[in-house]
Amino acid sequence: MKKALLPLFVTLTLAACGGGSGSDDKAADTSSQTQTNTSTASTQTPEKSDEFAPIAGVYDATFQGDKAVAVISADGKYQVFDDLNDSTGGNKDCYAAPSASTPNQKFDGLSFEYDENLRHFKLKDADPSLAFEVDEDKAIQFIIYGGNMTVGDTLTIGSANEVFVISPKKMTLTEADIAAKKCQ
């Protein structure tokens, strides 16, 4: 009888050990799958969050001593602010909404869209047209304004009614700097 029970005992012991081992493997597999799913989710590219990064920034739009800035936000919105820290603004250290005489005022509130084929960031509904062209590294090559092109310098076009100051060079100011100094 002892001889018959010994093999049965050994078989039951091995089966119990095998079952426990399988449970540990499944637990390890589940945690491994969780880690894989988590790492996959974190490595996915964000949806167009940096689409306008090549042109986003603050640009000088000063014309004949009347200070102004143009801000292109990270979501591609074009905003114009009158820098009142000049003689025409009463030397106030703040940024105001554009007036009718503020350079680039006509573009205020419009948004850019990107044309992959032309590598242009074009301001939608802008008349005259405004587009920033970038190279394959997304660096600004030039700006096209109503058929005129800037190449490294500021382009100023003025008429009796409207003034446009377009520059491919970003200022050291940031959008946050402008927002922190908005006039009350």
KAUR-V592088 format. One record per residue. N is the residue number from 0. RES is the residue in three letters. SS is DSSP state (alpha for helix, beta for strand, coil for the rest). Layout:
BEGIN
<<N & RES & SS> <N & RES & SS>>
END
This chain:
BEGIN
<<0 & MET & coil> <1 & LYS & alpha> <2 & LYS & alpha> <3 & ALA & alpha> <4 & LEU & alpha> <5 & LEU & alpha> <6 & PRO & alpha> <7 & LEU & alpha> <8 & PHE & alpha> <9 & VAL & alpha> <10 & THR & alpha> <11 & LEU & alpha> <12 & THR & alpha> <13 & LEU & alpha> <14 & ALA & alpha> <15 & ALA & alpha> <16 & CYS & alpha> <17 & GLY & alpha> <18 & GLY & alpha> <19 & GLY & alpha> <20 & SER & alpha> <21 & GLY & alpha> <22 & SER & alpha> <23 & ASP & alpha> <24 & ASP & alpha> <25 & LYS & alpha> <26 & ALA & alpha> <27 & ALA & alpha> <28 & ASP & alpha> <29 & THR & alpha> <30 & SER & alpha> <31 & SER & alpha> <32 & GLN & alpha> <33 & THR & alpha> <34 & GLN & alpha> <35 & THR & alpha> <36 & ASN & alpha> <37 & THR & alpha> <38 & SER & alpha> <39 & THR & alpha> <40 & ALA & alpha> <41 & SER & alpha> <42 & THR & alpha> <43 & GLN & coil> <44 & THR & coil> <45 & PRO & coil> <46 & GLU & coil> <47 & LYS & coil> <48 & SER & coil> <49 & ASP & coil> <50 & GLU & coil> <51 & PHE & coil> <52 & ALA & coil> <53 & PRO & coil> <54 & ILE & coil> <55 & ALA & coil> <56 & GLY & beta> <57 & VAL & beta> <58 & TYR & beta> <59 & ASP & beta> <60 & ALA & coil> <61 & THR & coil> <62 & PHE & beta> <63 & GLN & coil> <64 & GLY & coil> <65 & ASP & beta> <66 & LYS & coil> <67 & ALA & beta> <68 & VAL & beta> <69 & ALA & beta> <70 & VAL & beta> <71 & ILE & beta> <72 & SER & coil> <73 & ALA & coil> <74 & ASP & coil> <75 & GLY & coil> <76 & LYS & beta> <77 & TYR & beta> <78 & GLN & beta> <79 & VAL & beta> <80 & PHE & beta> <81 & ASP & beta> <82 & ASP & beta> <83 & LEU & coil> <84 & ASN & coil> <85 & ASP & coil> <86 & SER & alpha> <87 & THR & alpha> <88 & GLY & alpha> <89 & GLY & coil> <90 & ASN & coil> <91 & LYS & coil> <92 & ASP & coil> <93 & CYS & coil> <94 & TYR & beta> <95 & ALA & beta> <96 & ALA & beta> <97 & PRO & coil> <98 & SER & coil> <99 & ALA & coil> <100 & SER & coil> <101 & THR & coil> <102 & PRO & coil> <103 & ASN & coil> <104 & GLN & alpha> <105 & LYS & alpha> <106 & PHE & alpha> <107 & ASP & coil> <108 & GLY & coil> <109 & LEU & coil> <110 & SER & beta> <111 & PHE & beta> <112 & GLU & beta> <113 & TYR & beta> <114 & ASP & beta> <115 & GLU & coil> <116 & ASN & coil> <117 & LEU & coil> <118 & ARG & coil> <119 & HIS & beta> <120 & PHE & beta> <121 & LYS & beta> <122 & LEU & beta> <123 & LYS & coil> <124 & ASP & coil> <125 & ALA & coil> <126 & ASP & coil> <127 & PRO & coil> <128 & SER & coil> <129 & LEU & beta> <130 & ALA & beta> <131 & PHE & beta> <132 & GLU & beta> <133 & VAL & beta> <134 & ASP & coil> <135 & GLU & coil> <136 & ASP & coil> <137 & LYS & coil> <138 & ALA & coil> <139 & ILE & beta> <140 & GLN & beta> <141 & PHE & beta> <142 & ILE & beta> <143 & ILE & beta> <144 & TYR & beta> <145 & GLY & coil> <146 & GLY & coil> <147 & ASN & beta> <148 & MET & beta> <149 & THR & beta> <150 & VAL & coil> <151 & GLY & coil> <152 & ASP & coil> <153 & THR & coil> <154 & LEU & beta> <155 & THR & beta> <156 & ILE & beta> <157 & GLY & beta> <158 & SER & coil> <159 & ALA & coil> <160 & ASN & coil> <161 & GLU & coil> <162 & VAL & beta> <163 & PHE & beta> <164 & VAL & beta> <165 & ILE & beta> <166 & SER & coil> <167 & PRO & coil> <168 & LYS & coil> <169 & LYS & beta> <170 & MET & coil> <171 & THR & coil> <172 & LEU & coil> <173 & THR & coil> <174 & GLU & alpha> <175 & ALA & alpha> <176 & ASP & alpha> <177 & ILE & alpha> <178 & ALA & alpha> <179 & ALA & alpha> <180 & LYS & coil> <181 & LYS & beta> <182 & CYS & coil> <183 & GLN & coil>>
END
